[in-house]
Amino acid sequence: MSTSLLYHGFGLVGYTYVRTAFEEGKVIFAIKHKRDKLHCPECGSRDLILRGCFPRRFRMVPIGSKVIYLDLDVQRVACRRCEVIRQVDLGFADPRFSYTRGFE
């Protein structure tokens, strides 16, 4: 498994593959944000202070008969330019839902 498969297979951009876990017929991919791809969700600045993470699990499109999940610690950032503290935007999922846009 590699970051390349996440990009080409699932369209995940700006993330790094961490590990794969197999639990009771489910496949769980763990990923993390690439630090150089983080930007402020308000103004787009890259001058950020990291302010912790919030763990989330997203349901993805199945592979064959296997249920696929994606684990991500969603990064919170404080912007030095506009002085807001927010979670970074996720390109693959709406922040209100626990599934990816591909699964939708």
Contact map, one row per residue, 1 for C-alpha under 8 A:
11101000000000001001000000000000000000000000000000000000000000000000000000000000000000000000000000000000
11111100000000001000000000000000000000000000000000000000000000000000000000000000000000000000000000000000
11111110000000111000000000000000000000000000000000000000000000000000000000000000000000000000000000000000
01111111000000000000000000000000000000000000000000000000000000000000000000000000000000000000000000000000
11111111110000000000000000000000000000000000000000000000000000000000000000000000000000000000000000000000
01111111111110001000000000000000000000000000000000000000000000000000000000000000000000000000000000000000
00111111111110000000000000000000000000000000000000000000000000000000000000000000000000000000000000000000
00011111111100000000000000000000000000000000000000000000000000000000000000000000000000000000000000000000
00001111111000000000000000000000000000000000000000000000000000000000000000000000000000000000000000000000
00001111111100000000000000000000000000000000000000000000000000000000000000000000000000000000000000000000
00000111111110000000000000000000000000000000000000000000000000000000000000000000000000000001000000000000
00000111011111100000000000000000000000000000000000000000000000000000000000000000000000000011000000000000
00000110001111100000000000000000000000000000000000000000000000000000000000000000000000000010000000000000
00000000000111110000000000000000110010000000000000000000000000000000000000000000000000000000000000000000
00100000000111111000000000000011110000000000000000000000000000000000000000000000000000000000000000000000
00100000000001111100000000000011110000000000000000000000000000000000000000000000000000000000000000000000
11100100000000111110000000001111000000000000000000000000000000000000000000000000000000000000000000000000
00000000000000011111000000001111000000000000000000000000000000000000000000000000000000000000000000000000
00000000000000001111100000001110000000000000000000000000000000000000000000000000000000000000000000000000
10000000000000000111110000111100000000000000000000000000000000000000000000000000000000000000000000000000
00000000000000000011111000111000000000000000000000000000000000000000000000000000000000000000000000000000
00000000000000000001111111110000000000000000000000000000000000000000000000000000000000000000000000000000
00000000000000000000111111110000000000000000000000000000000000000000000000000000000000000000000000000000
00000000000000000000011111000000000000000000000000000000000000000000000000000000000000000000000000000000
00000000000000000000011111100000000000000000000000000000000000000110000000000000000000000000000000000000
00000000000000000000011111110000000000000000000000000000000000000111100000000000000000000000000000000000
00000000000000000001111011111000000000000000000000000000000000000111100000000000000000000000000000000000
00000000000000000001111001111100000000000000000000000000000000000001111000000000000000000000000000000000
00000000000000001111100000111110000000000000000000000000000000000001111000000000000000000000000000000000
00000000000000001111000000011111000000000000000000000000000000000000011100000000000000000000000000000000
00000000000000111110000000001111100000000000000000000000000000000000011110000000000000000000000000000000
00000000000000111100000000000111110000000000000000000000000000000000000110000000000000000000000000000000
00000000000001110000000000000011111011000000000000000000000000000000000001100000000000000000000000000000
00000000000001110000000000000001111111000000000000000000000000000000000000000000000000000000000000000000
00000000000000000000000000000000111111000000000000000000000000000000000000000000000000000000000000000000
00000000000000000000000000000000011111000000000000000000000000000000000000000000000000000000000000000000
00000000000001000000000000000000111111100000000000000000000000000000000000000000000000000000000000000000
00000000000000000000000000000000111111110000010000000000000000000000000000000000000000010000000000000000
00000000000000000000000000000000000011111001111100000000000000000000000000000000000000010000000000000000
00000000000000000000000000000000000001111111110100000000000000000000000000001110000001010000000000000000
00000000000000000000000000000000000000111111000000000000000000000000000000000000000001111000000000000000
00000000000000000000000000000000000000011111000000000000000000000000000000000000010100000000000000000000
00000000000000000000000000000000000000011111100000000000000000000000000000000000110000000000000000000000
00000000000000000000000000000000000000111111110000000000000000000000000000000000000000000000000000000000
00000000000000000000000000000000000000110011111100000000000000000000000000000010100000000000000000000000
00000000000000000000000000000000000001110001111100000000000000000000000000000010000000000000000000000000
00000000000000000000000000000000000000100000111110000000000000000000000000000011100000000000000000000000
00000000000000000000000000000000000000110000111111000000000000000000000000001111000000000000000000000000
00000000000000000000000000000000000000000000001111100000000000000000000000001111000000000000000000000000
00000000000000000000000000000000000000000000000111110000000000000000000000111100000000000000000000000000
00000000000000000000000000000000000000000000000011111000000000000000000000111100000010000000000000000000
00000000000000000000000000000000000000000000000001111100000000000000000000111000000000000000000000000000
00000000000000000000000000000000000000000000000000111110000000000000000011110000000000000000000000000000
00000000000000000000000000000000000000000000000000011111000000000000000011110000000000000000000000000000
00000000000000000000000000000000000000000000000000001111100000000000001111000000000000000000000000000000
00000000000000000000000000000000000000000000000000000111110000000000001111000000000000000000000001000000
00000000000000000000000000000000000000000000000000000011111000000000111100000000000000000000000001000000
00000000000000000000000000000000000000000000000000000001111100000000111000000000000000000000000001110000
00000000000000000000000000000000000000000000000000000000111110000011110000000000000000000000000001110010
00000000000000000000000000000000000000000000000000000000011111000011110000000000000000000000000000110110
00000000000000000000000000000000000000000000000000000000001111100011000000000000000000000000000000010110
00000000000000000000000000000000000000000000000000000000000111111111000000000000000000000000000000000000
00000000000000000000000000000000000000000000000000000000000011111111000000000000000000000000000000000000
00000000000000000000000000000000000000000000000000000000000001111100000000000000000000000000000000000000
00000000000000000000000000000000000000000000000000000000000001111110000000000000000000000000000000000000
00000000000000000000000011100000000000000000000000000000000001111111000000000000000000000000000000000000
00000000000000000000000011100000000000000000000000000000001111101111100000000000000000000000000000000000
00000000000000000000000001111000000000000000000000000000001111100111110000000000000000000000000000000000
00000000000000000000000001111000000000000000000000000000111100000011111000000000000000000000000000000000
00000000000000000000000000011110000000000000000000000000111100000001111100000000000000000000000000000000
00000000000000000000000000011110000000000000000000000011110000000000111110000000000000000000000000000000
00000000000000000000000000000111000000000000000000000011100000000000011111000000000000000000000000000000
00000000000000000000000000000011000000000000000000001111000000000000001111100000000000000000000000000000
00000000000000000000000000000000100000000000000000001111000000000000000111110000000000110000000000000000
00000000000000000000000000000000100000000000000001111100000000000000000011111000000000110000000000000000
00000000000000000000000000000000000000000000000001111100000000000000000001111100000011110000000000000000
00000000000000000000000000000000000000010000000111110000000000000000000000111110000011110000000000000000
00000000000000000000000000000000000000010000000111100000000000000000000000011111001111000000000000000000
00000000000000000000000000000000000000010000111110000000000000000000000000001111111110000000000000000000
00000000000000000000000000000000000000000000001110000000000000000000000000000111111100000000000000000000
00000000000000000000000000000000000000000010101000000000000000000000000000000011111000000000000000000000
00000000000000000000000000000000000000000110000000000000000000000000000000000011111100000000000000000000
00000000000000000000000000000000000000000000000000000000000000000000000000000111111110000000000000000000
00000000000000000000000000000000000000000100000000000000000000000000000000000111011111000000000000000000
00000000000000000000000000000000000000000000000000100000000000000000000000011110001111100000000000000000
00000000000000000000000000000000000000011000000000000000000000000000000000011100000111110000000000000000
00000000000000000000000000000000000000001000000000000000000000000000000001111000000011111000000000000000
00000000000000000000000000000000000001111000000000000000000000000000000001111000000001111100000000000000
00000000000000000000000000000000000000001000000000000000000000000000000000000000000000111110001000000000
00000000000000000000000000000000000000000000000000000000000000000000000000000000000000011111111000000000
00000000000110000000000000000000000000000000000000000000000000000000000000000000000000001111110000000000
00000000001100000000000000000000000000000000000000000000000000000000000000000000000000000111110000011100
00000000000000000000000000000000000000000000000000000000000000000000000000000000000000000111111011111000
00000000000000000000000000000000000000000000000000000000000000000000000000000000000000000111111110111000
00000000000000000000000000000000000000000000000000000000000000000000000000000000000000001100111111000000
00000000000000000000000000000000000000000000000000000000000000000000000000000000000000000000011111000000
00000000000000000000000000000000000000000000000000000000000000000000000000000000000000000000111111110000
00000000000000000000000000000000000000000000000000000001111000000000000000000000000000000000101111110000
00000000000000000000000000000000000000000000000000000000011100000000000000000000000000000000110011111011
00000000000000000000000000000000000000000000000000000000011110000000000000000000000000000001110011111111
00000000000000000000000000000000000000000000000000000000000000000000000000000000000000000001110000111111
00000000000000000000000000000000000000000000000000000000000110000000000000000000000000000001000000011111
00000000000000000000000000000000000000000000000000000000001110000000000000000000000000000000000000111111
00000000000000000000000000000000000000000000000000000000000000000000000000000000000000000000000000111111
